Amino acid sequence: MEADVKARQIATAPWRGVKSLSSMVFRRHSWRGWALPRSRFNFLAEVGDGTGSSTVMAPLLWIGRNFPEAPVNVWKSMGDGQEEQVAHHDMLRLLTRPNPYYSGAVLWMATMGMWYVDGNAYWLKIRDAGGRVRELWWVPSSIMEAKGTEGEFITHYEYRPNGIAIRIEPEDVVHFRYGLDPEDQRHGLSPLKSVLREVFTDDEAANFTASLLRNMGVPGLIVSPEGSDNLPSPDDVKATKDFIKTAFAADKRGEPLVMSGPTKVQQFGFNPQQLDLKALRRIPEERVTACLGVPAIVAGLGAGLDRSTFANFGEAREAAYEENIIPAQRIIGEDLRFQLLTDFEDDPFMFRVGFDTTKVRVLQEDEVKRATRVGQNLKDGIIMRSEARRALGYEATPVDDVYLMPLSVIEVEPGQARADDA
């Protein structure tokens, strides 16, 4: 009897696990977005989404400019591990011109910016009378949110243009998530939320410097009477101040000053080197670019330019592609495959959606390096002269179908060298 009960429990356990998972309720806690370790200061309220900071926008703009460089492609599985590129797929045409008002490159720039800033990026599908997707529109994450119930993970999306809530079915939304938010797994989690404190520090340093430069931080000139006799009245002080401002401002700077009584005139100010905030501002630049996977030198930030040379800049750009663009393209490609390609193909598992990086200039081999490599292979007898010419973009004729073998090298059969030594 006990064995039967235990068997039934084992048989039904997986189903009960699935039901309990679908019934879980996820709530977005208000403190999740701004609370940082050992601080209760609301950095999110002060910084916002970070797009007001040049430290954040510099790497984001680099991503936005470079992400669309590799076009989206669709490959169809042909079996036995082989696949064939689908050159003129309807989804690719839609991504090239998503709607009548902006191009696919602009769509990607807006999408990737919001993907990093909020952790969520949304496209709204517009269908024709036959139900086919004809347009794609980018939607700010601030007016779109996934909704669900205890019985279903996502029931719909709430779209709030002008504050009016509109229900959008899940099949009409493409939702790009940056990982998963542990507090609400229906949404992604922005990598920038962990560096809000550093962004706030950089903003404060910028405001402090701007205030000093705008107001000089302290009075630029002090005029005081000599001695304690005949102290000026408040009216005399005001008149002297107005006189100096009028007589020595703008183009009149440098004019001689003559006072009617014993007066001490002192230049008062500060040494700008004593207020150098360069080192303080380098830390936010390093932390932000590290979270985004874009080296500071590539984004043009001072933290990278201090140690940059033309020699290592190319390597830094390649690193930015390998650490940021290429992984992001792989993640985005899977979302396109299962959230957009399904509107054009019945079985998305028969296809692969990715980005063609063969046209990305920074990822292509340097011409000099390529010529050196091909030339060495030709000299070593690895390739024919015709193959070398074609590899370098030259025409080849039948007379080029020859190998160049070094005269100092001879062929030796297996075991022959040992017999000769004997």
Solvent accessible surface area in square Angstrom, and as a share of the most:
residue,aa,sasa,rsa
1,M,181,0.81
2,E,149,0.67
3,A,77,0.59
4,D,79,0.41
5,V,54,0.31
6,K,128,0.54
7,A,59,0.45
8,R,136,0.50
9,Q,98,0.44
10,I,112,0.57
11,A,76,0.59
12,T,63,0.37
13,A,44,0.34
14,P,90,0.57
15,W,160,0.56
16,R,137,0.50
17,G,39,0.37
18,V,90,0.52
19,K,99,0.42
20,S,68,0.44
21,L,109,0.54
22,S,36,0.23
23,S,50,0.32
24,M,89,0.40
25,V,65,0.37
26,F,23,0.10
27,R,160,0.58
28,R,98,0.36
29,H,80,0.36
30,S,104,0.67
31,W,110,0.39
32,R,81,0.30
33,G,11,0.11
34,W,43,0.15
35,A,26,0.20
36,L,24,0.12
37,P,98,0.62
38,R,243,0.89
39,S,25,0.16
40,R,176,0.64
41,F,91,0.38
42,N,57,0.29
43,F,15,0.06
44,L,61,0.31
45,A,75,0.58
46,E,106,0.47
47,V,20,0.11
48,G,33,0.31
49,D,71,0.37
50,G,3,0.03
51,T,59,0.34
52,G,80,0.77
53,S,4,0.02
54,S,79,0.51
55,T,3,0.02
56,V,1,0.00
57,M,55,0.24
58,A,23,0.18
59,P,0,0.00
60,L,11,0.06
61,L,81,0.41
62,W,13,0.05
63,I,1,0.01
64,G,5,0.05
65,R,144,0.53
66,N,16,0.08
67,F,0,0.00
68,P,32,0.20
69,E,74,0.33
70,A,3,0.02
71,P,63,0.39
72,V,18,0.10
73,N,14,0.07
74,V,0,0.00
75,W,39,0.14
76,K,84,0.35
77,S,45,0.29
78,M,109,0.49
79,G,35,0.33
80,D,146,0.75
81,G,81,0.78
82,Q,120,0.53
83,E,80,0.36
84,E,102,0.46
85,Q,89,0.39
86,V,40,0.23
87,A,67,0.52
88,H,162,0.72
89,H,12,0.05
90,D,75,0.39
91,M,0,0.00
92,L,22,0.11
93,R,171,0.63
94,L,16,0.08
95,L,7,0.04
96,T,98,0.57
97,R,123,0.45
98,P,0,0.00
99,N,4,0.02
100,P,80,0.50
101,Y,165,0.63
102,Y,51,0.19
103,S,37,0.24
104,G,6,0.05
105,A,49,0.38
106,V,72,0.42
107,L,1,0.00
108,W,13,0.05
109,M,80,0.36
110,A,32,0.24
111,T,0,0.00
112,M,0,0.00
113,G,21,0.20
114,M,38,0.17
115,W,3,0.01
116,Y,6,0.02
117,V,11,0.07
118,D,44,0.23
119,G,0,0.00
120,N,1,0.01
121,A,0,0.00
122,Y,2,0.01
123,W,0,0.00
124,L,22,0.11
125,K,12,0.05
126,I,70,0.36
127,R,77,0.28
128,D,51,0.26
129,A,118,0.92
130,G,70,0.68
131,G,35,0.34
132,R,101,0.37
133,V,7,0.04
134,R,135,0.49
135,E,45,0.20
136,L,0,0.00
137,W,76,0.27
138,W,71,0.25
139,V,4,0.03
140,P,43,0.27
141,S,15,0.09
142,S,88,0.57
143,I,46,0.24
144,M,4,0.02
145,E,42,0.19
146,A,5,0.04
147,K,65,0.27
148,G,28,0.27
149,T,74,0.43
150,E,114,0.51
151,G,60,0.58
152,E,93,0.42
153,F,82,0.34
154,I,29,0.15
155,T,24,0.14
156,H,34,0.15
157,Y,9,0.03
158,E,42,0.19
159,Y,41,0.16
160,R,63,0.23
161,P,33,0.21
162,N,149,0.77
163,G,67,0.65
164,I,114,0.58
165,A,65,0.50
166,I,74,0.38
167,R,141,0.52
168,I,25,0.13
169,E,66,0.30
170,P,47,0.29
171,E,103,0.46
172,D,33,0.17
173,V,5,0.03
174,V,0,0.00
175,H,1,0.00
176,F,0,0.00
177,R,54,0.20
178,Y,63,0.24
179,G,51,0.49
180,L,103,0.51
181,D,4,0.02
182,P,81,0.51
183,E,43,0.19
184,D,5,0.02
185,Q,67,0.30
186,R,14,0.05
187,H,2,0.01
188,G,1,0.01
189,L,49,0.24
190,S,4,0.03
191,P,22,0.14
192,L,5,0.02
193,K,49,0.21
194,S,73,0.47
195,V,8,0.04
196,L,6,0.03
197,R,82,0.30
198,E,28,0.13
199,V,2,0.01
200,F,48,0.20
201,T,44,0.26
202,D,3,0.02
203,D,39,0.20
204,E,83,0.37
205,A,6,0.05
206,A,36,0.28
207,N,88,0.45
208,F,99,0.41
209,T,50,0.29
210,A,50,0.39
211,S,43,0.28
212,L,29,0.15
213,L,133,0.66
214,R,170,0.62
215,N,92,0.47
216,M,103,0.46
217,G,37,0.36
218,V,52,0.30
219,P,85,0.54
220,G,21,0.21
221,L,74,0.37
222,I,64,0.33
223,V,47,0.27
224,S,35,0.23
225,P,57,0.36
226,E,82,0.37
227,G,59,0.57
228,S,92,0.59
229,D,111,0.57
230,N,147,0.75
231,L,120,0.60
232,P,57,0.36
233,S,50,0.32
234,P,113,0.71
235,D,112,0.58
236,D,75,0.39
237,V,82,0.47
238,K,131,0.55
239,A,60,0.47
240,T,40,0.23
241,K,123,0.52
242,D,63,0.33
243,F,106,0.44
244,I,24,0.12
245,K,123,0.52
246,T,98,0.57
247,A,23,0.18
248,F,37,0.16
249,A,51,0.39
250,A,71,0.55
251,D,149,0.77
252,K,106,0.45
253,R,185,0.67
254,G,80,0.77
255,E,97,0.43
256,P,111,0.70
257,L,54,0.27
258,V,130,0.75
259,M,60,0.27
260,S,133,0.86
261,G,37,0.35
262,P,103,0.65
263,T,42,0.25
264,K,88,0.37
265,V,67,0.39
266,Q,86,0.38
267,Q,146,0.65
268,F,91,0.38
269,G,46,0.44
270,F,73,0.30
271,N,66,0.34
272,P,94,0.59
273,Q,147,0.65
274,Q,143,0.64
275,L,61,0.31
276,D,98,0.51
277,L,42,0.21
278,K,101,0.43
279,A,78,0.61
280,L,79,0.39
281,R,67,0.24
282,R,48,0.17
283,I,80,0.40
284,P,1,0.01
285,E,17,0.08
286,E,75,0.34
287,R,119,0.43
288,V,0,0.00
289,T,7,0.04
290,A,79,0.61
291,C,48,0.29
292,L,5,0.03
293,G,20,0.19
294,V,1,0.01
295,P,41,0.26
296,A,13,0.10
297,I,19,0.09
298,V,12,0.07
299,A,18,0.14
300,G,43,0.42
301,L,18,0.09
302,G,17,0.17
303,A,3,0.02
304,G,10,0.10
305,L,91,0.45
306,D,78,0.40
307,R,168,0.61
308,S,38,0.24
309,T,79,0.46
310,F,205,0.85
311,A,87,0.68
312,N,52,0.27
313,F,78,0.32
314,G,35,0.34
315,E,120,0.54
316,A,14,0.11
317,R,58,0.21
318,E,75,0.34
319,A,37,0.28
320,A,0,0.00
321,Y,2,0.01
322,E,105,0.47
323,E,119,0.53
324,N,5,0.03
325,I,0,0.00
326,I,56,0.28
327,P,35,0.22
328,A,3,0.02
329,Q,8,0.04
330,R,151,0.55
331,I,79,0.40
332,I,0,0.00
333,G,0,0.00
334,E,72,0.32
335,D,29,0.15
336,L,0,0.00
337,R,39,0.14
338,F,80,0.33
339,Q,42,0.19
340,L,0,0.00
341,L,0,0.00
342,T,61,0.36
343,D,40,0.20
344,F,40,0.17
345,E,43,0.19
346,D,153,0.79
347,D,62,0.32
348,P,15,0.09
349,F,144,0.60
350,M,83,0.37
351,F,20,0.08
352,R,102,0.37
353,V,7,0.04
354,G,10,0.09
355,F,22,0.09
356,D,29,0.15
357,T,40,0.23
358,T,88,0.51
359,K,150,0.64
360,V,1,0.00
361,R,194,0.71
362,V,21,0.12
363,L,51,0.25
364,Q,81,0.36
365,E,73,0.33
366,D,76,0.39
367,E,112,0.50
368,V,111,0.64
369,K,135,0.57
370,R,66,0.24
371,A,45,0.35
372,T,92,0.53
373,R,117,0.43
374,V,5,0.03
375,G,22,0.21
376,Q,94,0.42
377,N,39,0.20
378,L,29,0.14
379,K,134,0.57
380,D,70,0.36
381,G,15,0.14
382,I,111,0.56
383,I,34,0.17
384,M,48,0.22
385,R,82,0.30
386,S,0,0.00
387,E,73,0.33
388,A,6,0.04
389,R,91,0.33
390,R,141,0.52
391,A,43,0.34
392,L,61,0.30
393,G,70,0.67
394,Y,129,0.49
395,E,153,0.68
396,A,27,0.21
397,T,71,0.41
398,P,114,0.72
399,V,110,0.63
400,D,15,0.08
401,D,70,0.36
402,V,64,0.37
403,Y,113,0.43
404,L,75,0.37
405,M,120,0.54
406,P,52,0.33
407,L,181,0.90
408,S,108,0.70
409,V,98,0.56
410,I,137,0.70
411,E,161,0.72
412,V,76,0.43
413,E,115,0.52
414,P,129,0.81
415,G,59,0.57
416,Q,77,0.34
417,A,55,0.42
418,R,202,0.74
419,A,69,0.53
420,D,105,0.54
421,D,127,0.66
422,A,121,0.94
